[in-house]
Amino acid sequence: MKILVSDKLSQVGLDYLQQKGVAFDNKAGIKPEELARIIGQYDGIIIRSATKLTAEALANSGSLKAIVRAGVGVDNVDLVAATTKGIIVMNTPGGNTISTAELAIALMMALSRKIVPAAVSVREGLWDRKKYEGTQLAGKSLGIIGLGRIGRSVAARAVAMEMKVLGYDPLLSADAAPDGVEFVQDVNDLYERADYITVHVPRTESTRGMISKEQFERMKPTVRLINAARGGIIDEAALLAALEQGKVAGAALDVYTEEPPASEVLKKLLSHPNVLAVPHLGASTEEAQDLVALEAAEVLVEALSGGEIRNAVNISGATKVPESVKPYVELARRMGTLISCITPGAIEKVVVAYRGGIAEANTSAVTTSLLIGLLQPILGEQLNIVNAPVLAKQRGITVETVTSADALDFANLLEVTLTTDKLSRTAMGTILGHNLPRIVGLDGYHMEMIPEGNVVICFNNDKPGVIGGVGEAFGKAGVNIAHMSCGRKTEPAKAVLSFNLDSAPEKQVLARIKALEFMTEVYTLKL
């Protein structure tokens, strides 16, 4: 593998790459135009906040398979462009958790006790204790929006400081709230009760400007706000107006919509006497820099080496596959290719049914693998766990999953029904013994087909001489049959034949088989 490091990375991360024998280029500060030109030469890239991986930067992504952000926020990566191109985007949420939580607490304390202006006044030779009288935190209510890693760390420290902690997170239930936190179901309740409010959510379309004029109207006029998450979660223009109107007592900010701040609104906000502003210091500790650098290098090398994919932000479902499910991942891919190749027409719907013991497992990776096999023969482009679900959705393909404890005659059964604008076809597969994949059903025909190598599938009328006719055609062409399976229906007298061949048959051989009077459909595929 070959890796590009495009931003300044702590030496421990570079040392890890070197220890693993990974080829890498350290090009911190690379210009956007050069990055766009060379990015396709690398299998992976490690970035921080300076590198902007826009759609233009990823236009010629070439060999690029994975992006790792040494940090939490990935708003400097065009996730749609990356996902469509099958590039995994990962972050390192654990490395700067404590540093960011500590900064949020420090900002709250400094804001409450007016530490910065007081320190500046002493440096200027003044001594005005009354002017810088503050408020204590013990006994006050702290509202935390977002109870992920950082939010929970802030909560633990606030509880230890004898604050009353209110927590809100739309993705959590009350039972999952941290100890000592009063979980509120309605965020408006938090706005109305909190003396301090700190946000710890990602910046998305739903969180952008989530605290604005309407929310300020609900708050106490003595409220103080802290944002050490992402710029723009608190509407900066609305915050400035609220401060000027006395509806908010103060704000401590570490992040901004523009970094460094350049607009007149931001400049005016940051110069307000009740605002404490610092230059995005959340992860700016030696410990955090080392941890995120090491974690970024580790997750990238592991992902590119075929190991577990950790902290992916653009993959649906689990990326760690249970051992009991792994054989079905490959079976599903082959079944997807098989049913795609034998079902004419434009795909409209796919139903994946998990029956038996496998129905109780996490099978999201199996469904994705099926989509890869299904779409690969049609699209002819490189598909993987990242872009297969996206490309299916873009093409209007409905994907449904069904689970059932009933697996018919097998302990586990994978059943796939593909519907096109022309017909619907079903395949059933399972794993026998020690990882032996088999197709055990095709459109209601019972069989035992080996899904590997060169395969020819024939649908035909069930008459004497069918197997002989097909065998003769292969024999005359010098094509050896390695394995054959047959399934029959008596009413009407129909059958399906599958042949595993030692070599791929020529077109004229298939044409000869198709011309046989009892033959209705003939397909060839490579599994």
N, C-alpha and C positions, 0 to 999 in steps of 0.2 A: 504494500500500500504506500501511497505518497500523500502527504498532508501539507496543507498551507496554513501557516499561522499569520493572520493578517492584522492583528492588533497586538499591543504590548502584553506579553504573558509572563507571569512569574516564572522564575528559573526552574522551580520544582516541576512545572508542567513540561518544560523543554527537556529537563533531565529524564523524566519518565519516558518520553518518546525515544530518547537516545538509548536508554536502558533496554527498551523493547526492540531495538534495532529497526525502528521505523524511519524511513526517509522523510524528511520534512524541510520546508523552506520557511525561514522566519523573515517575513516581509512586513513587519509592523509599520503602519503608516502608508501602505501602498495606495497609489492614486486610483480612483474609481475606474478610469478608462483602462488602466493596466490590469486591474483585478478582473474586469469583464473579459479581457483578452486572454488571460491565462488560467482562469478558474477551472476550465474544463480539463486541464491537464492533471488535476488532483482528484483523489478518491474522497477526501474529506477536508474540511476547513474548520479551524477554531477561530472564533471571533469574540470581541467584547462589544462595547457600545458604539465605538467609532465607525466600524465597517457597516455599510448599508448594503444589504443584499436585496436589491430591488429586482423587479422582473427583468429590467435591462441587464443587470449584473449577472443574472442567471440564464440569460437567453441562450448562451452557448455553454451549457453546463457540462457537456461531454461526459467524462467519467465520474463526475461528482455524485456521490451516493449519500453523504451525510454532512450536516452542519451542526456544530456544537457552539452554543453561546456560553462562554465562561461567565455565568451570572444567571439571573432569573428572567428578566424581560427579553422577549424576542420581537418587540415591535419594530426593530430595525431589519427584520427579515420578512420578505413578501411570502407569507405562508401559502397563499393560493398558488403562486408560481412554483414554489419549491415542491409542494404536494403534487401538482399536476405533472411535474417532471420526475416524480418518484424519489425525491430527495428527503431523507429523514431529517427532521429538525429536532434537536435535543437541547436542553438547558441543564444548568447545575444548581438546582434550588437549595441544596443543603449547605453549600459552602459558606454563604454569607448570611445565613439565618440569624445567628447570634449577633454578628456585627450590626446588622440592620435593626434588629430589635433593640439593641443597646442604644443605637443612635436615636431611635424614636423616643425612648425613655429620656435620654439626655436632652433632646430638643424640648420635650415637655417640661422637664425640670428647669432648664435655662429660661424658657419662656415664662414659666410661673414665677421664677425668682428674679427675672430681669437681669440675669448675670452678664450678658454681653454689654448692654449700655452702661451698667455699673462698672464693669472692668475698664471700659474705655474712659469713663469719667475719672477714675483713679489714675489712669495713665496720664491724663491731662492735668493732674494735680488737684483735682476737686475731691470733696468729701461730703457728699449729700446723701446721708443714709435714708432720710424720709422719702426722698424722691423715688428711690428704688425699692420701696417696700413691696413685697410680693405676696403670694398666697401659697399655703402648703398643699401638698397633694394628698396626704392621709385624710381619709374621710370623704374625699371628692369622688364623683362618678366619672369613670373613663369608659367611653363607648368605643368599641373596637369593631370596625367593619371589615370582615374577612378573617376567618379563623383557620387559616392554613398554618404552615410552619412558623412564619414570622409573627402572625397574629397571636398564635398560642404562646410564643416566647415572650411577647410583650405582655400578654395576660398574666403569665406566671410571675413576671417581675413586678407588675402593678399590684397583684394580690399580696405579694411579699411586702409592698410598701403601704399596705393597709388601705388601698383604694377599693371602692365598690366598682366592680367591672361588669359592664353590660356587653354582650357579644351578639353580633348578627352575621349570619352567613346563609345565603339562600340555598346552598348545597348541603347543609347539615340539618340534622334533627336535634331537638333539645337533648336527647340522650347522648349525643356525640360531643356535646360542649365540654371544654376543659374544666377541671375542678376549680371551684371558686368563682366561676363565671355564670352570671344570670343570662340565660339565652333568651333573646327577644325575637318573637315571630315577625313583628312588623318593624321595619327600620325606622319608621316615623316615631315610634315609641322611644327609640334610642336618641333620635335627634332632639326630642322634647325633654329628655331627662338628663342627658350627659353634660358634665362640666367641661370635659375634654373629649375630643373625638379624633381618633387616629385611623387612617385607612390603610389596609393591607390587602388589596385586590389587584389583579392584573388590569392593564388598560385595554379594554375591548370596546366594541360599539355600545354595549350595554352599560359599561362603567364610565365611559367618557362623559365628563360633566355631570356625574351622578349627584354631586353636591353643588347646588346652584341657588339661584334666588329663592325658589320655592322652599328648599330645605332650610336656608338661612332664616326664613320667616318663622319656622317652627322652633328654632333653637333659643336657648336662653341668651340674653345679651352679654352675659359674662362668659360665654363659651369660648374655648381656645381650640384651634384645629392644628393637627399635625399631619403632614404628608411626606412620608419617606418611602412611598411605593413607586408610583409612576406619575409623571406630569400630566395634567389634564383631567385627572379624576375629580379634583376640585376645580370648578370653573373659576379661572383666575380673574377675569373681569368682574364676575359677580362677587367674588371674595373682596376685591378692592372696594367695590361699592358698599358692601356690607360693613367693612372696616370704617370707611369714611362716614357712614350713617350711624355708627355706634351699635350695629346689630350683632357684631362679632368683636370680642375683646382682644383677640390676638391670633396669630398664626405662625407656625414654624414650618418652613419648607426646605426640603432637600432636593426636590425634583420639579421640573418645569416642562411646559410644552415646547419651549425653545431652550436648548443648552449649547452655548451660554445664552442667557436671556438677551433679546435684542429689541423686542417691540416696546412701544411707549407704555403700553398697559403694564407689562411685566416690570419695566424699569420703575414705574411709579409705585407698583405694588411692593417691590423689594426695598424701596426707600421709605416705606411707611414706618413710622416709629413703633408700631405694635407688631411688626413682622420681623421674625428672626429667619434669615436665609443663609443657607450654606451650599457649597457647590457640589451637590450629588456625592455625598461622602458615605452613603449607606454601606458599601462594601469596601471602603477605603481603610482597611486595617491590614497589617502585615499577615495576620492569620487568615483573614478572608481571602486575600489575594492568592495566598499559597493554596488554600483549600479548593477554590474554584478552578484554579489552573490545573491542579492535579486531577480533580474530578473530571474536568473537560477532556483532558488527555486520556484518562482511563475509559470513559464512556465511549469516546470516539474509536479508540483502538479495539475495544470489545465488540462494538457494533460492526466495524469493518472486518473483523476476524470471524464473523458468523456467530458470535455469542449473543447474550441477552441485550436487547435494546432498552436502555434505561432513560427515563425522563423525556420520552418523545412527546412533543406537543402537537403533532399532526398525524398521529396514527390512532384510529378508532379501535377500541377493545384492548385486550391484554397483549403484551408483546412477549411475555414469558409463557411458554406453552408447557402444560403439565406433561409429565413423561408418558402417561397413559394415552394422551391425545396425539403425541408427535407422529406416530405411524399414519394417522388419518390425515395429517396435513399434506403429506405427499400423495396419498391415495386420492384426496379431494382434487388436487391439482390435475392429476391424470384423468380423473373422471370429468373434470371440467373440459379438458381438451377433447376427450372422447365424445361427450354429448354435444359439444359445439360443432365437431366435424361431421356428425351424423344427423344433425337437425337443420334442414334448409330453412332459409328465411331470416328476417330481421328479428333479433332477440327483443322480446317484450317483458318477460318475467322469468325469474328463477326462484324456485321454492326448494330450500334445503331442509331435509328432515333428519333429525338425529334420533335414533331409536335404540332402546336398551340402556346399558350402563353409561354410554357416552353422553346420553341426554342430560346427565347430571353434572357434566364437566363444563369448563369454560371453553367453548368451541369457536370463539370469534376468529382465531387464527385459521381454523379449518375453512370457515366460510370465505375468508379473504383469499386463501390459497385456491379455493375452487374458482373464484372470480378471475384469478390470474390465469389459470388453465383455460377457462372459458373464453376470455377476451384475447389472449395472446395470438391464436390462429387468425383472428379477425382483424385486429389492429396492427399486427406485425411490428409493434414497438415494445421496448423493454418495460415490463410490468413488474411491480413488486408490492409488498404489503402497504406501501404508502399510497401509490396512485391508483391501484386497481379499484377500490371502492369509489374513488372520486370519478374515475373515467366511466364506471358503470352508471353512476348517477347522472353525469353529464349527457349520457346517451339515452336517458330516460328508461333505464332498465330497473324494474322493481325487483328487489331482493327480499324474500321472506324466509324466516327460519321457523321450524316447527320442532318441538321436542315431545317424545313419547316414551314411556317405560316399556312398551311393547315392541320387541325387535324380531317378531316372527320366529324363524328357526335359528336365529343367531344371537349371540350375547350382545353384539353391537352391530348396528347397521346404519350406513349413510345412504340416504335416498335423495336423488336430485331430479327434479322435474323442470325441464326447460320448455318454455312456450315462446314460439315465434309467430309471425304473422301468417305462417303457413300450416304449422302443426305443433303438437305437444309431444314430448318424448321423455321417458323416465329411465334412469339407470340406478341400480342399487349396488353398493360395494361394501366390503368388510375386510378385516384383517384376520387371517387364519393362522393358528399356531404361532410360530416364532417370526412375526413380522412378514407374513406372506399376503400381499395385497391381491384381492380377487374382485372381479365384477360378477355378482351372483344373480343379477337380474337385468333385463333390458326390455322395456315395454311389456312387461308381464311374462316374458319368456324366462324360465329358470335355466341358468347356465353356470359355468365356472371358467370365466375368461381371465387370462393373465394380462394385466394392463401394463405391458412394457414392450419396447422394441417396435418392430414393423408389424402393424396390425391391419388386417383386412376384415371388414364386417359386411356380411351379405344378408339381406332380407329376401326371402324367396317363398314360393309355393312349396308345400311339403309333398314332394313326389319322389319316387325311386329314381336314383341316378344323379341326384343333386351333388352329393359329396364327390361322386366319381367324376362328374363333369368339371367341377371346380379343381379337383386334384389333378385331373389330366391337363388343364390349362396351365397350372403352376409347374407341373412336371415337364411339359414340353418347353417351357421357358427356363428350365433349370433352377427354379425357385423352390427351396426346400421348406417344408412345413415343420415347424418345431413343436407346435401345440395347436390343437383344435378343440372347440367347444360348440355344442349344439343345443338349442332350445326349441321346443315344439309346442304348438297349440293344435288341438284336434278339430275344433270348430270355430272358425274355418281352418282348413288344413294349411297352416302357415308355419314358418320356421325362421330362425336366425342362426347364422354360422359365424364364428369368429376364428380367424387364423393368425397365429403368431409365426412370422416368417423369418428365415435367417438373413434375408436381404430384401430390400424394397423392390416391389414388382414394377416393371416398365408399364407405361401407359397402354401399350398395345395388349398387354396381358389382361389388364383390367377391362379394357374394351371388349376383349374376347369373352370374359366372364359375364359382363353386363349383357352381352348379346344372347346368352343362354336363355331359352324360352321360359324357363321357370323362375328366372331371376327378376326381382322387382326393384331392389336398391342395392348399390355396391359403394362402399366407402373405404378409403385407405388413409391411414394416419400413422404418425410416429409418436410413441409414448416413451 
